[in-house]
């Protein structure tokens, strides 16, 4: 982790995203977190398919097993939805002590989706990527209500894979305007 911590310091960032795919990685995450903590840096894993952060219960188990204040979660509701997990207020309350970042993308689960991702818990799940502002996907108003309830005041990252629908700049403007209207 040392070269990545050096890079983070050079760029002046305090949060690095890591990936953990097996229980054997937990000890490495603890050691990396200890080294990061010596520099005032934090590590976080995203709610993501094909990782130890695929389901709510598994995520909580791993966060508790790592047991470091500088190790947290990048909450990502779309990946939780792909895994058949509740991503709403109950989950957000459970994740609150570890929530370092919120990462948003939108999708609509469909049997014949243009895209699909493989999950460990459900196999291949088809979906269509849709803009953040489209209401037929992830329930962002409910998410922001729950984030407000827990007092989350950190960063929100937008993954706009469908930016090509109207160009990247227009997608960024529309995403920001939509999120400001509900957050």
C-alpha positions as CSV (number, residue, x, y, z in Angstrom):
1,X,0.0,0.0,0.0
2,X,3.0,2.3,0.6
3,X,3.3,3.6,-3.0
4,X,-0.5,4.3,-3.1
5,X,-0.3,6.2,0.2
6,X,2.6,8.2,-1.2
7,X,0.5,9.1,-4.3
8,X,-2.5,10.0,-2.2
9,X,-0.3,12.4,-0.1
10,X,1.2,13.9,-3.3
11,X,-2.3,14.7,-4.5
12,X,-3.5,15.8,-1.1
13,X,-6.4,13.3,-0.8
14,X,-7.2,11.6,2.4
15,X,-9.3,8.6,1.2
16,X,-8.2,5.7,-0.9
17,X,-10.6,3.1,-2.4
18,X,-9.4,-0.5,-1.9
19,X,-10.8,-3.9,-3.1
20,X,-11.1,-7.0,-0.9
21,X,-12.1,-10.2,-2.6
22,X,-11.3,-12.9,0.0
23,X,-11.2,-13.3,3.8
24,X,-7.5,-13.7,3.5
25,X,-7.3,-10.0,2.5
26,X,-8.7,-8.8,5.9
27,X,-5.3,-9.0,7.6
28,X,-3.8,-7.1,4.7
29,X,-6.5,-4.4,5.0
30,X,-5.8,-4.1,8.7
31,X,-2.1,-3.6,8.1
32,X,-2.7,-1.2,5.2
33,X,-5.2,0.8,7.4
34,X,-2.7,1.0,10.2
35,X,0.0,2.4,7.8
36,X,-2.5,4.8,6.3
37,X,-3.6,6.0,9.7
38,X,0.0,6.9,10.6
39,X,-0.3,9.4,7.7
40,X,-3.8,10.6,8.5
41,X,-5.2,8.8,5.5
42,X,-8.3,6.6,5.4
43,X,-9.2,3.5,3.3
44,X,-12.6,2.5,2.1
45,X,-14.2,-0.3,0.1
46,X,-17.2,0.3,-2.1
47,X,-20.5,-1.7,-1.9
48,X,-19.8,-3.8,-5.0
49,X,-20.5,-7.1,-6.7
50,X,-18.0,-9.9,-6.5
51,X,-16.4,-8.6,-3.3
52,X,-16.8,-9.1,0.4
53,X,-19.0,-6.0,0.3
54,X,-21.7,-7.5,-1.9
55,X,-24.4,-8.0,0.7
56,X,-25.4,-5.9,3.8
57,X,-24.7,-8.6,6.3
58,X,-21.3,-9.6,4.8
59,X,-20.3,-5.9,4.6
60,X,-21.0,-5.4,8.3
61,X,-19.1,-8.6,9.2
62,X,-16.0,-7.5,7.2
63,X,-16.1,-3.9,8.6
64,X,-16.3,-5.3,12.1
65,X,-13.5,-7.8,11.4
66,X,-11.2,-5.1,10.1
67,X,-12.0,-3.1,13.1
68,X,-10.1,0.1,12.3
69,X,-11.5,3.6,12.7
70,X,-9.7,4.6,9.4
71,X,-11.4,1.9,7.4
72,X,-14.9,2.6,6.0
73,X,-17.4,2.1,3.3
74,X,-18.3,3.8,0.0
75,X,-22.0,3.3,0.1
76,X,-23.3,2.4,-3.4
77,X,-27.0,1.6,-3.7
78,X,-27.0,0.4,-7.4
79,X,-24.6,-2.5,-6.6
80,X,-26.6,-3.4,-3.6
81,X,-29.7,-3.5,-5.7
82,X,-28.0,-5.8,-8.3
83,X,-27.3,-8.2,-5.4
84,X,-31.0,-8.2,-4.3
85,X,-30.1,-6.1,-1.1
86,X,-32.2,-3.4,0.5
87,X,-30.3,-0.1,-0.1
88,X,-32.7,2.2,1.7
89,X,-32.9,3.7,5.2
90,X,-32.5,0.5,7.2
91,X,-29.2,-0.3,5.4
92,X,-28.0,3.3,5.5
93,X,-28.6,3.3,9.3
94,X,-26.6,0.1,9.6
95,X,-23.7,1.4,7.5
96,X,-23.7,4.9,9.2
97,X,-20.7,4.4,11.5
98,X,-18.5,3.4,8.5
99,X,-19.9,5.6,5.7
100,X,-17.0,7.6,4.2
101,X,-18.4,8.4,0.8
102,X,-21.7,8.0,-1.2
103,X,-21.3,6.8,-4.8
104,X,-24.3,7.0,-7.1
105,X,-25.3,5.6,-10.4
106,X,-28.7,4.8,-11.7
107,X,-30.1,1.7,-13.4
108,X,-33.3,-0.2,-14.1
109,X,-33.3,-3.9,-13.5
110,X,-34.8,-5.6,-16.6
111,X,-34.9,-9.2,-17.8
112,X,-33.4,-8.2,-21.1
113,X,-31.1,-5.4,-20.0
114,X,-28.5,-4.0,-22.3
115,X,-25.9,-4.5,-19.6
116,X,-25.3,-7.2,-16.9
117,X,-23.0,-7.8,-14.1
118,X,-22.0,-11.1,-12.4
119,X,-22.7,-11.3,-8.7
120,X,-21.6,-14.0,-6.2
121,X,-25.0,-14.1,-4.6
122,X,-27.4,-14.0,-7.6
123,X,-25.3,-14.9,-10.7
124,X,-25.6,-12.6,-13.7
125,X,-28.0,-9.7,-13.3
126,X,-29.2,-7.8,-16.4
127,X,-30.0,-4.0,-16.2
128,X,-30.1,-0.8,-18.2
129,X,-28.0,2.1,-17.2
130,X,-30.1,5.3,-17.0
131,X,-29.3,8.9,-16.1
132,X,-29.3,9.8,-12.4
133,X,-32.2,12.1,-12.8
134,X,-34.5,9.4,-14.3
135,X,-37.0,8.3,-11.6
136,X,-37.6,4.7,-12.8
137,X,-34.4,3.4,-11.2
138,X,-32.8,3.8,-7.8
139,X,-34.9,5.8,-5.3
140,X,-32.5,8.7,-4.7
141,X,-35.0,10.9,-2.8
142,X,-35.4,8.2,-0.2
143,X,-31.6,7.7,-0.1
144,X,-31.0,11.4,0.6
145,X,-33.8,11.5,3.2
146,X,-32.0,8.6,5.0
147,X,-28.6,10.2,4.6
148,X,-30.0,13.4,6.2
149,X,-31.5,11.3,9.0
150,X,-28.0,9.9,9.9
151,X,-26.4,13.3,9.5
152,X,-24.2,12.4,6.5
153,X,-22.4,15.5,5.3
154,X,-19.6,13.9,3.2
155,X,-18.9,13.8,-0.5
156,X,-21.3,12.3,-3.1
157,X,-19.7,10.9,-6.2
158,X,-21.7,10.5,-9.4
159,X,-20.9,7.7,-11.8
160,X,-22.7,8.8,-15.0
161,X,-22.0,5.9,-17.3
162,X,-24.8,7.1,-19.6
163,X,-23.3,10.5,-20.1
164,X,-23.2,9.9,-23.8
165,X,-27.0,10.3,-23.9
166,X,-26.5,14.1,-23.9
167,X,-22.8,14.6,-23.6
168,X,-20.6,14.6,-20.5
169,X,-21.0,18.3,-19.7
170,X,-24.8,18.3,-20.0
171,X,-25.0,15.0,-18.0
172,X,-22.9,16.6,-15.3
173,X,-25.1,19.7,-15.2
174,X,-28.4,17.7,-15.2
175,X,-27.1,15.3,-12.5
176,X,-26.0,18.2,-10.3
177,X,-29.3,20.1,-10.7
178,X,-31.3,17.0,-10.0
179,X,-29.3,16.1,-6.8
180,X,-29.5,19.6,-5.6
181,X,-33.2,19.5,-5.9
182,X,-33.5,16.4,-3.7
183,X,-30.6,16.7,-1.3
